């Protein structure tokens, strides 16, 4: 069976289906006819014929109230200045003389007091850009006789990202060395605490 024969045989069935669908759609959209009145009903309304008169507000006259002024302030007696009775000091003042203090190196001994190391210069660590909250690190290091830290290590850090900037900052610090028997000596096992404070856009501290 060729295509032409199939077209001829399917034509009537397609016509029937199309016609049926058209009738169903026409029935679904059909609206019954409604007869409208020839003239609309007249609208009736009444207006209140009574006129209400409003009483005008009377203007009040300004009343002047007399105010008694306060009394004048009392007069205070002013004491007249008097010339000083004591003589004026001489303008040529003589500088007092003092005996010069002389130190004999053989009899005078200078004693240098022992003291511990003192920090004189500390650099703040750089806040890591990946930090999301504040933190801290505990550091241990040694000091040379010139007050320079070396062998810097972190014993504890609240976050690992704070370890590297802490070590870099402490290596740049400067101390007054420890004095023992008048001589600057090295120092081992110095411990300190480094804190990282991170602030939000409003300037408030973000806790650890």
C-alpha positions in Angstrom: 0.0 0.0 0.0 1.5 3.3 -1.1 1.3 6.7 0.6 -1.4 8.0 -1.7 -3.7 5.1 -0.8 -3.1 5.5 2.9 -3.9 9.2 2.7 -7.3 8.5 1.0 -8.3 5.9 3.5 -7.3 8.0 6.6 -9.0 11.2 5.3 -12.6 10.3 6.4 -11.5 9.3 9.8 -9.5 12.5 10.3 -12.5 14.5 9.2 -14.8 12.8 11.7 -12.3 13.3 14.6 -11.8 17.0 13.6 -15.5 17.7 13.4 -16.1 16.0 16.8 -13.5 18.1 18.5 -14.9 21.2 17.0 -18.4 20.4 18.2 -17.2 19.6 21.7 -15.2 22.9 21.9 -18.3 24.9 20.6 -20.4 23.3 23.3 -17.9 24.2 26.0 -17.6 27.9 25.1 -21.4 28.3 24.4 -22.9 31.1 26.5 -26.7 31.2 26.8 -28.4 34.4 25.6 -29.6 36.7 28.3 -32.2 39.4 27.5 -31.2 42.8 28.9 -33.8 45.4 29.9 -34.5 48.1 27.4 -34.0 51.0 29.9 -32.0 51.0 33.1 -33.8 51.6 36.4 -33.9 55.1 37.5 -31.8 56.0 40.5 -33.6 58.0 43.2 -31.9 60.0 45.8 -32.7 63.0 47.9 -30.5 65.9 49.2 -30.9 67.2 52.7 -32.5 70.6 52.2 -31.6 71.7 55.8 -28.7 74.2 55.9 -26.5 74.0 59.0 -25.0 77.3 60.0 -21.6 77.2 61.6 -21.0 79.6 64.5 -17.9 81.7 63.8 -15.1 81.6 66.4 -14.7 84.8 68.1 -11.2 86.3 68.1 -9.7 86.8 71.6 -8.2 90.1 72.4 -4.6 90.1 73.6 -4.3 90.9 77.3 -1.1 92.6 78.5 0.2 91.3 81.8 2.5 93.6 83.7 5.7 91.9 85.0 7.6 93.3 87.9 11.3 93.6 87.1 13.7 91.8 89.5 15.6 94.0 91.9 19.0 95.3 91.0 22.1 93.3 92.1 23.8 94.5 95.3 26.8 96.7 95.0 30.0 95.0 96.3 32.6 97.2 97.9 35.9 97.0 95.9 39.0 97.3 98.0 41.5 99.8 96.7 45.0 98.4 95.9 47.8 99.5 98.1 51.5 99.6 97.3 53.7 96.9 98.8 55.6 97.8 101.9 58.5 95.4 101.4 61.4 96.5 99.1 61.8 95.0 95.7 64.6 92.4 95.3 67.8 93.5 93.6 67.8 92.7 89.9 71.4 91.7 90.0 71.2 88.3 91.6 74.4 86.6 92.5 74.6 82.8 91.7 75.5 80.9 94.8 78.8 79.0 94.7 79.2 75.3 95.5 82.2 73.2 96.2 83.0 70.9 93.3 82.5 67.2 93.9 85.5 65.1 93.1 85.6 61.4 92.8 88.7 59.4 93.5 88.7 56.2 91.4 90.8 54.5 94.1 88.2 55.0 96.8 84.9 55.0 94.8 83.6 51.7 93.5 80.7 51.6 90.9 78.4 48.8 91.5 76.1 47.7 88.6 72.9 46.0 89.8 72.0 42.7 88.3 68.8 42.8 86.2 66.8 40.5 83.9 66.2 41.1 80.2 63.8 43.9 79.3 62.0 44.3 75.9 62.7 47.6 74.1 61.4 46.9 70.6 58.5 44.7 69.6 57.0 44.3 66.1 53.3 43.3 65.9 52.7 40.1 63.8 51.0 40.3 60.5 47.4 39.1 60.6 47.0 36.1 58.1 44.6 36.9 55.3 42.9 33.5 55.8 42.1 34.1 59.5 38.4 34.1 60.3 38.7 34.7 64.1 41.1 35.9 66.7 43.8 33.7 68.2 47.1 33.5 70.1 50.4 31.7 70.3 52.9 30.8 73.1 56.5 31.3 72.1 59.8 30.2 73.5 63.2 31.5 72.4 66.8 32.3 73.5 68.5 35.7 73.7 72.1 36.6 72.8 74.2 38.9 75.0 73.2 41.7 72.6 69.5 41.1 73.2 68.7 39.5 69.9 66.2 36.5 69.9 67.2 33.2 68.2 65.9 29.6 68.1 62.3 31.0 68.1 59.7 28.2 68.4 55.9 28.2 69.1 54.9 25.8 71.9 51.1 26.3 71.3 48.9 28.1 68.7 45.2 28.3 68.8 45.3 28.0 65.0 48.1 26.7 62.8 48.0 29.8 60.5 49.3 32.0 63.3 52.5 30.0 63.8 54.6 31.5 60.9 53.8 35.2 61.4 54.5 34.8 65.1 58.0 33.4 64.6 58.8 36.1 62.0 57.6 38.9 64.3 59.6 37.6 67.4 62.8 37.3 65.4 62.7 41.1 64.8 62.3 42.0 68.5 65.1 43.6 70.5 65.8 43.3 74.2 68.1 44.8 76.8 70.2 41.7 77.7 70.4 40.2 81.2 73.0 41.7 83.4 74.8 39.3 85.8 77.7 40.6 87.9 77.9 43.7 85.7 78.2 41.7 82.5 75.6 41.2 79.7 74.9 37.5 79.3 72.8 35.3 77.0 69.4 34.0 78.2 67.8 30.7 77.4 64.1 29.6 77.6 62.5 33.0 77.4 58.7 32.6 77.1 56.1 35.1 75.9 52.5 35.4 74.6 51.5 36.8 71.2 47.8 37.6 70.6 46.0 38.1 67.2 43.0 40.4 67.4 40.7 40.2 64.4 38.0 42.9 64.0 34.8 42.9 61.9 33.6 45.6 59.6 32.0 47.5 62.5 35.2 47.4 64.6 34.1 44.8 67.1 36.5 42.0 68.2 35.8 38.6 66.7 36.5 36.1 69.6 38.6 33.0 69.2 
